């Protein structure tokens, strides 16, 4: 399974307050998400404001992508929602 994080589309804050980011699995695009609680507790988001969530995402991007990769490998390449327990 080939997993990549192409950075072609900027991460965005969803209506549910998660940050959604693009990945490819075997050349197919899909979106993964990370919860606002994980961004607050593990990556230092100062508030639930979109700018704070995105800043925390970019600060922790390498670790977030590692966790996403682990989850994608274990679930057969389906979209994932990363939670606090994933870190």
N, C-alpha and C positions, 0 to 999 in steps of 0.2 A: 504494500500500500504506500503510495507516494503522497505525502502531506506537505503542503506549502502554505505560507502566509504572504500572499503577493503584495499587499499594501497598495492595491490599485484604487480601492474605495476607502475613504476615511471611516474609522469607527464612528458609531453614532449612538446616542442615548435613545432608548426606545420609550414608548409610552408607559411601560411597566417599570422604568427606572434602571434597566440593565444596560450594559454597553454591549452592542452588537459589533462583531468584527468578521471580516471575510477570510475564508480559507479555501483551499482547493484540496480535494481528495481524488487522486487518480485523474487529475485534469478537470474535475467537475467542481464548479463553484458552489459553496454553501456558506451559511452564516452560523457562527457560534456566538454565545453570549456569556457574560460574567455578571453575577449579581452585584447590586450596589452594596450589600452587606460585606461581600468578599473584598470589594474595592475599599471600603471603609476600614475593615479590620486588618487586612493584610497589605494594603498598598497606600494607606494614608489619606484617603479621600476625606477632606475636612468637613464636607456636608454632602447632602444629596443633590446639590445643584449640578446641572449638566457640566459646567466647566470644571468643577472639582472632580467629578467622576471621570471625565475624559483625561484630565491631568494625571490622576492616579493610574488610569489604564496605561497611558504612555510611559509613566515612570516604571511600572511593573511589567511592561509588555513581554520581555523575554521569559519571565516566570509564567505569565499567563499563557503564552504560546506553548511552553513546555507542558503545562497541565492540559491544555486543549489537545495537544498531540497524544498524550497518554490516553485521554478519554476517547479520542477518535480511533486510535488503534484498538482499544478494547471493545468499542461498540460497533465495529465494522464500518466506520466512516459516516455515521449519521450525526447531524448537528447536536451540539452539546450546550448545556447551560452549566457553567462553572459556578460552584457554590463555595462557601467557606471551607467545607471539609476537603475540597480538592487541593488545598494548600497546606 
